[in-house]
Amino acid sequence: VLREDFRQAPGAVVVAAGEPAVLECVPPRGHPEPSVSWKKDGARLGDEDERLTMRGGKLMMASTRKSDAGAYVCVATNVAGERASEPAELVVL
């Protein structure tokens, strides 16, 4: 089972370059509890970038760059399927 509605969808974030940024997401209820991953501009984010930390529903960036700006989507996945949040815009000034 995987419900449609995110308990908390990520919201837009505006930061200055070099500042940390946090995007938060609470996935829909599901059984089993869904895992959370993130996409930026349609591409799945991996953990190869040491500035990124993904824990629970949080995506944390230690030090933002102009190139981090874009549309971020929280993706909840379990055996019942996959749900994507509305995109949240990250603006880096």
C-alpha positions, -999 to 999 in steps of 0.1 A, spaced: 0 0 0 13 35 -8 -10 65 -4 -10 94 -29 -6 123 -5 27 134 9 25 142 46 49 171 39 60 180 4 92 200 0 89 238 -2 109 264 -21 142 274 -5 163 305 -12 199 306 0 231 326 -7 258 307 -25 281 290 1 253 287 26 238 253 36 204 243 24 178 218 36 148 204 17 124 184 38 99 158 28 76 135 47 65 107 23 29 93 20 19 66 45 26 32 31 31 -4 41 59 -12 41 71 24 50 84 39 18 120 49 13 128 84 1 151 95 -27 155 128 -45 156 140 -81 170 173 -94 156 185 -127 144 150 -134 177 132 -126 180 110 -95 205 123 -70 231 98 -58 255 100 -28 286 106 -50 285 143 -42 301 146 -7 283 179 -1 249 161 -1 234 142 28 201 123 24 187 111 57 151 102 63 132 127 43 158 154 44 182 165 17 210 185 32 236 205 12 266 215 31 276 244 9 254 255 -20 267 265 -54 249 283 -82 248 250 -101 226 235 -73 197 257 -82 168 239 -98 136 219 -92 139 192 -66 114 163 -63 110 140 -34 103 104 -45 87 78 -21 91 42 -31 79 8 -17 68 -25 -32 34 -9 -41 50 16 -64 64 51 -65 50 86 -57 67 119 -66 61 152 -48 54 185 -66 88 201 -75 103 225 -50 125 252 -63 160 258 -49 172 293 -56 209 301 -50 217 338 -50 
